[in-house]
Amino acid sequence: IQSGIAQIYIDQLANGSLIGANAIDLIKDVHLPCYFEHFTYDPFATLAEGIDIYNATQGPKMFMTSDIGRHVRMHTKVPYQYHQSFIQFLKKFEFLPQNWQSDIDDFIQLPVA
């Protein structure tokens, strides 16, 4: 995070106003790769709000939606979909080589019998 946006976060946390912060205003100053995941029927942050934030983001970005999940930790609800989408993001922006392969079992916590 660039020092300017980090200072905004710190100031808002110190003043107790981060919750009231406008996410679109904050994300405009972030120039890092951003991967978004969004539950389609999220009652706390609508899909339209997620798309607005995504569109305001500068730099490399990717957006994944799912009909399965919750407001947070969607990656635990749909681990295979999340894993595949995140790997695609990393390859798209050359953070991983195109021929990189993984064993999906390394990323999914399987229940112990």
C-alpha positions as a printed NumPy array, in Angstrom:
array([[  0.   ,   0.   ,   0.   ],
       [  1.34 ,   3.401,  -0.864],
       [  2.19 ,   5.543,   2.145],
       [ -0.624,   8.046,   1.462],
       [ -3.416,   5.482,   1.528],
       [ -1.854,   3.739,   4.517],
       [ -1.934,   7.029,   6.411],
       [ -5.6  ,   7.507,   5.527],
       [ -6.392,   4.069,   6.962],
       [ -4.402,   4.8  ,  10.124],
       [ -6.062,   8.192,  10.593],
       [ -9.523,   6.735,  10.096],
       [ -8.834,   3.883,  12.492],
       [ -7.515,   6.319,  15.098],
       [-10.572,   8.533,  14.712],
       [-12.986,   5.587,  14.653],
       [-14.299,   6.401,  11.186],
       [-12.941,   3.601,   8.972],
       [-16.349,   1.906,   8.883],
       [-17.848,   5.075,   7.434],
       [-15.112,   5.349,   4.805],
       [-16.119,   5.222,   1.149],
       [-14.498,   2.095,  -0.286],
       [-14.412,   3.548,  -3.803],
       [-12.502,   6.609,  -2.605],
       [-10.016,   4.405,  -0.753],
       [ -9.438,   1.861,  -3.541],
       [ -8.653,   4.545,  -6.136],
       [ -5.308,   5.131,  -4.395],
       [ -4.326,   1.451,  -4.287],
       [ -2.094,   0.522,  -7.212],
       [ -1.477,  -3.116,  -6.363],
       [ -2.837,  -6.282,  -7.967],
       [ -6.312,  -6.9  ,  -6.529],
       [ -8.281, -10.135,  -6.538],
       [-11.959,  -9.791,  -5.631],
       [-14.315, -12.546,  -4.58 ],
       [-17.981, -11.815,  -4.04 ],
       [-20.971, -13.852,  -2.918],
       [-23.761, -13.114,  -5.41 ],
       [-26.468, -12.815,  -2.735],
       [-24.403, -10.984,  -0.098],
       [-26.834,  -9.127,   2.189],
       [-24.101,  -6.807,   3.539],
       [-22.417,  -5.659,   0.345],
       [-24.43 ,  -5.995,  -2.847],
       [-22.947,  -7.401,  -6.015],
       [-23.426,  -3.984,  -7.653],
       [-21.34 ,  -2.381,  -4.873],
       [-18.615,  -4.976,  -5.386],
       [-18.585,  -4.301,  -9.114],
       [-18.375,  -0.536,  -8.504],
       [-15.334,  -1.035,  -6.261],
       [-13.769,  -3.379,  -8.814],
       [-14.289,  -0.826, -11.597],
       [-12.675,   1.913,  -9.505],
       [ -9.583,  -0.207,  -8.83 ],
       [ -6.376,   0.762, -10.605],
       [ -3.91 ,  -1.814, -11.879],
       [ -4.195,  -5.574, -12.387],
       [ -7.486,  -6.945, -11.105],
       [ -9.874,  -9.862, -11.373],
       [-13.372, -10.485, -10.008],
       [-14.912, -13.846,  -9.067],
       [-18.528, -14.356,  -8.056],
       [-20.209, -17.396,  -6.568],
       [-23.771, -18.372,  -5.731],
       [-22.358, -20.407,  -2.841],
       [-20.654, -18.738,   0.069],
       [-21.12 , -15.981,   2.567],
       [-20.026, -12.376,   3.113],
       [-16.568, -13.458,   4.302],
       [-14.325, -16.461,   3.718],
       [-15.977, -17.506,   0.473],
       [-12.773, -19.426,  -0.302],
       [-13.701, -21.92 ,   2.441],
       [-17.174, -22.485,   0.958],
       [-16.097, -23.011,  -2.662],
       [-12.402, -23.952,  -2.395],
       [-12.016, -25.542,  -5.83 ],
       [-13.675, -22.634,  -7.655],
       [-11.671, -20.134,  -5.595],
       [ -8.393, -21.973,  -6.176],
       [ -8.889, -22.201,  -9.933],
       [ -9.898, -18.569, -10.227],
       [ -7.   , -17.322,  -8.085],
       [ -4.481, -19.395, -10.052],
       [ -5.936, -17.924, -13.257],
       [ -5.441, -14.425, -11.769],
       [ -1.803, -15.177, -10.875],
       [ -1.097, -16.557, -14.347],
       [ -2.929, -13.751, -16.158],
       [ -0.638, -11.144, -14.634],
       [  2.461, -13.377, -14.821],
       [  2.846, -13.878, -11.084],
       [  2.985, -17.6  , -11.947],
       [  4.289, -19.191, -15.146],
       [  1.577, -20.343, -17.572],
       [  2.71 , -23.967, -17.275],
       [  2.516, -23.962, -13.448],
       [  0.479, -26.866, -12.094],
       [ -0.707, -27.617,  -8.59 ],
       [ -2.332, -30.45 ,  -6.763],
       [ -5.743, -29.153,  -5.671],
       [ -5.57 , -31.349,  -2.562],
       [ -2.782, -29.097,  -1.287],
       [ -5.304, -26.254,  -1.084],
       [ -8.43 , -27.974,   0.193],
       [ -8.811, -29.013,   3.799],
       [-10.435, -32.42 ,   3.534],
       [-12.347, -33.719,   6.57 ],
       [-10.557, -36.361,   8.581],
       [-12.61 , -39.58 ,   8.835]])
